[in-house]
């Protein structure tokens, strides 16, 4: 009973904080689209896409290992050792990727793609984002949902507001926006570090400590390309739009993309942060029945929320664009239903991915993400060339739908009986509702 109440209480707190954070992100979109031209907003989005690429390539694989092993070792009083193993691996990966970063900086300066100040601020954002993602993963692993939510709220509201303040003082340009983002990210990280729960290690033989590092590396190795693959499936379309169309088209697309993706992803993360830790703990304790019950609840919540968002987007996309975007961005509101449908399929595929992570099937994750990335580039190129921005949105629906089918097939050995067919029916309902 206490566990149920604790889960419900955490869910209420996390839901409230995540909703407030989502509102902050949407408010930031409204602020920027009302202040910036589509061209400047498009350039800023492309720069932030590069930050996301670097951070995902370095951090995400190691953080997935931390989330996998922390519940297991925490039962033995060794949770702090898992965090230390993750930190050591992050440092190693950062050292390995440093030469590539130096080459990128030199090329950028040689071709005049960005100013020295913008490059300095981008490097700062990359470093702080790596530290933030590590801390967020730890909070998720130890089920510190309230602190996790407070941090998300502070960044979601603080970054656009401070960037707006800097632009009000110094003028509207990319340097001011990046400076505002870096200032808030760094400040919130310093504050939250003082609030992070501390743990003490129970003495552990050196051989077991070394074995933990080896387990971390073996788990992480197949996931190392996933940062690039995930970036390709999630952000390559905006770079193709920038090359094949224009920076202004990137701004229009990203504004509508953010209006669709941020609430859906926030909802998916909310449900995952609530359901994944108890699901992982149940598996670590060998309680498959309880784990399957959590998994069914997880998928039901994701499907129900996605359907609700799709209906809202189909009925009210003109009204939503008028409310949440600047006037020059509202002309592409018809993209919203396509984007919402695609992201509904994506967050459902994430559930199947987490099942593979929980069962250490990281090679399956690699194959899933590789297929998604290839389809994103191929379909994106063809449909953007054929249909412009609308083609980009339609391509996203197609490759995220294919990624969902593939992820469900790979996760099928560990899914409860009947859940595969039930999920397929739910996906069919999403497509049927969208088409009708």
N, C-alpha and C positions, 0 to 999 in steps of 0.2 A: 504493500500500500504506500509506504514512504517513497519507494522508487517511482511509483506512478505519479504521486503528488509532486515529487521533485522534477520529473520530466515535464509535467504540465506547467509548473511554475517557471521552469527555465524556458519553456516554449512561449509562455505569455510575455516574459521579459524580452526574450530574443525577438519575438514577432514585433513588439512595440518599437524596439530600438532599430530593427532592420527597416521597418516601415518609415520611421523618421529619417533614417539614412537615405532610403530611396527617394524620399521627398526632397532631401538636400541635393542629391544628384540631379533630380529633375529640375529643381530650382536653379541649379548651376547651368543646365542646358538653356533654360528660359532666359537667364541673365546674359549668357554669352551670345545666344542667337539674337537677342535684342540689341546688343552692343557691337558685336563684331560682324564684319561682312562675311559672306560665305567663303570667300577666298582665304581670309586670315584664319577663320575657324577651321577650314580644311587643312591649312598648313600646321596649325597647332595639333590637330588630331593625328596627322601623320607623324609628328615628332613624338607624341605620347605613345603611338603605336610602336615606335622603335624602343622606347623605354620598356614597354610591356614585353617585347620580344626578348630583350637581354635578360630581364628578371625571370621570365618564365623558363628560359633555357637553363639558368643557373639554379634557381630555387625550387621550382615545382617538383622535380623528381625526388630530391632529398626530403622535401616536406611530406610527400606521399609515403616515404619509408618511415618517417617519424610517426605519422598517424597510424601506420600499420603496426609498428612494434611497441609504441608507448603503452597501450593497454596491457599487453602481455608482460612487459617488464615492470610496470607499475604494481602488478599483483605481488611481485617479489620485493617491492621497495626500491626498485632500480630505475624509476622514471627519469631521474636527473641524468643518469648515464646515457639514456636514449637521446636526450636533448643535447648533451655534450658531443655524442657521436655525430649528430646532425650538424652541429656547428663546425666540427673539424672537417667534415666532408664539404661543407659550403666554402670554407676557406681554400681547400684544395682546388675546387672547381673554379673559384674566382682567379686563382693564380694561373690555372691552365688557360683560361679565356682572356687573360690580360693582354697577351700579344695581339690577338685579333682586335681587341678594343683600340689598341694603339694604332694599328693599321687603319681602322675605320676613321679615327680622328684625323690622321694624316691625309687620307683621301678626301674627307669632308672639307678640310681646310684648303687643300690644293684646288678643288673644283668650286669652292665658294658656296657650298650647299648650306652652310650655317655660319654665323658669326662666332668669334671666340667666346663672347659672353654666353650665347645660347648653348654652345658646346659645354662650357663649364657648368652651367645650370643643369643640362641634361645628365652629365656625369654624376652630379650631386643627387639628382632625382633617382638615378639607377641605384646608387649605393644605399640611400635611405629606403627605397622600395624593397631592396633585398632584405634589409634588417627588419622592415615592417612585416614582410611576408613570413619570415622565420618566426617572429613573435606571435603573429596571428595563428600560425599552425600549432604552436605550443599551447596557446589559449584554447584552441579547438580540442586538442588532445586531452587536456586536463579538465575539459568541460566548464571552463570559466566563461560561460556564455554572456554574462552581463558585462564583464570587462571588454570582451570581444565586441559586443554591440555598441558600447560607449565609444570605443576607439573608432569604429566605422562611422558613427554619427559625427564625431568631431572632424574627421577628414572630409566627409561628404559635404558638410556645411561650410567648414572653414576654408577649404582650398579655393572654391570659386569666389567667396566673399572677400578674402584677403587679396586674391588676384584682381578683383574689381577695384578694391581700395588702392592698390599699387598703380593700376592704370589710371585711376582718377587723379593721382598725384603726378605721375611721370609720363602719361600718354598711352595711347592704345597701340601696343606692339607685342610681339611674341616674347621678348625678353621679360617684360613686366608680368605676363601671365605665368611664365615658367618660374620666375622669382617668387611669386605669390604661392605657387604650388609647393616649391621647395621649402619655403619658410614654415608653412603649416605642417607639412609632413615631418620635418625635422623636430619641430616643437612638440607635436603630439607623441612622437616616438620617445623623446626624452621624458615626458611626463608619464607615459604608460610604463616605461621601464621601472619606475619606482613603485608601480602598483602590481607588477608581475609577482605571482606567488613563488616562493622559494622552496626548494626541496633539498634534502640531504641524502647522499648516497649511502646505502648499506654496503659495507666492505664486500668486494667482489674479486675473485682471483684474476690475475692478469690475463690468463688464457681465455677466460670467459669474456673479458673486456675486449680482447682482440677478436674473438669470435663474433661479438656484436658488430664491430666495425666491418668485418667480412660480410655478415648478413646484410648490413646496410648497403654495401657496395654492390653485392650481387642483385639485390632488389632494385637498386637505382640504375644499374648499367643499361638495361633495355629501355629505360625511360628517358635517358639523356637526350635523344633526338625529339622528344615530345614537345619541348618548348617551341622549337622551330615548326614542327608539324601543327601544333595547336594554334600558333600564330598564323600560319598559312591558311588554316580553315576559318579562322575568326577575323583576320585583318587584311589578308592579301587582297580582298576585293576593293578596299579603299585605295590601295596603292595602284591597282590596275585601273581604277576609275581616274586616278590622278594622271596616269600615263596616257590612257586612251581617250579621256574626256578633258577635264580641267580641275584645278584646285577648288574652284567654286562649286563644281559638281560634287567633289569630295565633301565640302562643307554641308551641302544640302543632304547628301546621303547619310553622313555621320550624325547630323542632327536628328533625322527620323530614326536612324539606327539606334541612337541612344534612347530615344523616347520608347522604342519597343524593347530593347534588350535589357536596359538597366532594371526596370521593375521585374521582368521575368527572371533574370539572373539572380537578383536579390531574393526573390521568392524561392528559387531553386537552392540557393546557398542557405537560406533560412531553414528550409526543410532538411537539407543535408546536415547542417550543424546540429540540428535537433535529433535526427534519427541515426546518423552514422556512428557517433560514439557508442550508444547503447547496442547498436547492431554489431559493431566490432567487438565490444566487450562480451556479448553473448557468444560470438564465435570463439573468442579466446578462451572462454570457460567451457567450450564444448556443448553449449546449449543450442542446438540447431533449431529446435522448435520455436524457442523465443526469438532467435535471430530471424527466422522466416516470418514470424508475426510482425516484427519491426519492418521487414522489407516490404511486406504487403501494404502496411500503413504508409510507408514512404512513397511507393509508386501511386497509390490511390490519391494521396495529397497532391503529388506533382501533376497527375492527369487532370484532376478536378480544377486546380488553379489555372492550368494552361487553357482548358476549355473556356473557363470564365473570361480570361484575358482575351481570347480570340473573339468571342462574341462581342465583347466591349469594343474591340478594335474594328470589327466589321461594321458595327452600328454607328459608332461615334468617332471615326477617325478625323473627320473635318473639325468637329468640336474639340477634340483632344489637341490637334495641331494648333488651332486658334488659341487655346488656353495655354499651351506649354512652349510654343515656339514663336520667334520673332516673325514679323509680317513677311519678310523676304524668303522665309523657309517653308511657308505653309502650302506652297504650290505642289509639293510632292507627298501630300498626306495619304494618297491612295497606296503608297508603299507600306503603310503601317500594318494592315492585316497580313500581308505576305511575311513580313519580318517577325511579327508576333507568332505566327504559325510555325515558322522555322525554329524560333527559339524555344517554343514549347516542346518540339521534338528533340532539341538539343539537351535540355535539362532532364528529359526522360532517359535519354541515352546515358547521361552521367550516372544515373542510378545503376544501370547495368555495368558501367565502367567500375564503379566503386565495389561491386560484387567481385569483379576480377581482381581489383587491388587487394581486397580482403583475403582472397585465396591465393595471393602471390602469383597470379597469372599475368605478370608484367609483359610478357611477350605478346599476349593477346591484346593488351592495351596498345602496344606499339603497332600492331597490324591494324587495329581499329583506327588509330589516329593517322597512320600513313594513308589508308584508304580515304579517310575524310579530307586530308590535305590535298591529295591528288585530284579528287573530285572537285574540291573547292576551286583549285586553279584552272582545271580544264573546263568545268561548267561555267565558272565565273568569266573566263576569257571569252567563251563562245557567246554566252547570253548578254554580257555587257556590250560586246561588239554588235550583237543583233538587236538588243532592246534597250541599251543605255541603263539608266538607273533602275527602271522597272525590271530589266533583265537581271541585274545584280541581285535584286530582292528575290526573284523567282529562282535563281540559281541557288541561293542560300537555303530555300525551302527544300529543294531537291537533294542537295548533298547532306544536309542535316538529317533528312528522312532516311537516306541510304545509310548514314552512319548509325542511326538508331537500330535499323534492322540488323546490321552487322554486329553491333555491340550486344544485342539481345541473343544472337546466335552463339557468340563466344561465351556469354555468361550463363547459357542455358543449363550446363551441368550442375550449377549451384543454386538455380532458381527453384522455388517451391513448385510442386506439380500444379499445372493449370494456370500459373501466372503468365506463362509465355503467350498462350492463346488469348488470355484476357487482355494482355497489353496490346497484342496485335489488333484486337477488336477496338480498343480505345484509340489506337493510332488511326484506324480506318474511320472512326467517328470524327476525329480532328480533320482529316482530309475531306470527308463528306460534308461536314459543316462549312468548311472553308469554300468548297466548290459551289455549294448551294447558295 
